[in-house]
């Protein structure tokens, strides 16, 4: 994980996925940011496609894109 400096200038959605992590959906991908350490990692990145939304359901994270379908993490 990298220290948070710059993830995106155009987030489509942000929200907590658990007590310590915020997910940020953007055209750069879906990033998980640890709110305690300030570090982040991209769990999904699709060149030429934007990740527009996500939904946390139990232990699953449903990820919706603009033009590339959906993914389950």
C-alpha positions in Angstrom: 0.0 0.0 0.0 1.1 3.6 -0.7 0.6 6.6 1.4 -2.4 8.7 0.3 -1.4 11.7 -1.7 -3.5 11.7 -4.8 -5.9 9.1 -5.9 -8.3 10.9 -8.3 -9.7 14.2 -9.1 -13.0 12.7 -10.3 -14.5 10.2 -7.8 -17.9 8.8 -8.6 -18.5 7.2 -5.2 -16.9 7.0 -1.9 -17.9 5.1 1.2 -16.9 2.9 4.1 -16.6 -0.8 3.3 -15.6 -1.7 6.8 -14.5 0.0 10.0 -11.1 0.9 8.7 -11.4 1.3 4.9 -13.0 3.6 2.5 -13.5 2.6 -1.1 -13.2 5.3 -3.9 -14.6 4.5 -7.3 -13.2 6.5 -10.3 -11.8 6.2 -13.8 -8.5 5.3 -12.2 -10.0 2.2 -10.7 -11.4 1.2 -7.3 -9.1 2.1 -4.4 -9.3 1.0 -0.8 -8.0 3.6 1.6 -7.0 2.5 5.1 -8.3 5.3 7.4 -5.8 4.5 10.2 -2.6 4.3 8.2 -3.5 6.6 5.3 -2.3 4.0 2.8 -4.2 2.8 -0.3 -4.3 0.1 -2.9 -6.2 -0.4 -6.1 -8.2 -3.6 -6.1 -9.5 -3.2 -9.6 -8.3 -1.0 -12.5 -9.7 -1.3 -16.0 -8.0 0.7 -18.7 -10.4 2.9 -20.7 -13.4 2.0 -18.4 -14.6 3.9 -15.3 -15.7 2.3 -12.1 -18.9 4.1 -11.2 -20.3 2.4 -8.1 -19.9 -0.3 -5.5 -22.2 -2.0 -2.9 -21.0 -3.8 0.2 -23.2 -6.9 0.9 -22.0 -9.2 3.7 -18.5 -10.3 2.8 -18.9 -9.2 -0.9 -18.1 -6.0 -2.7 -20.2 -5.6 -5.9 -18.4 -3.3 -8.3 -20.2 -1.6 -11.2 -18.5 -0.1 -14.3 -19.5 2.2 -17.1 -19.4 -0.1 -20.1 -17.5 -3.1 -18.8 -20.1 -4.9 -16.7 -19.9 -5.7 -13.0 -17.4 -7.5 -10.8 -17.6 -9.2 -7.4 -14.7 -8.9 -5.0 
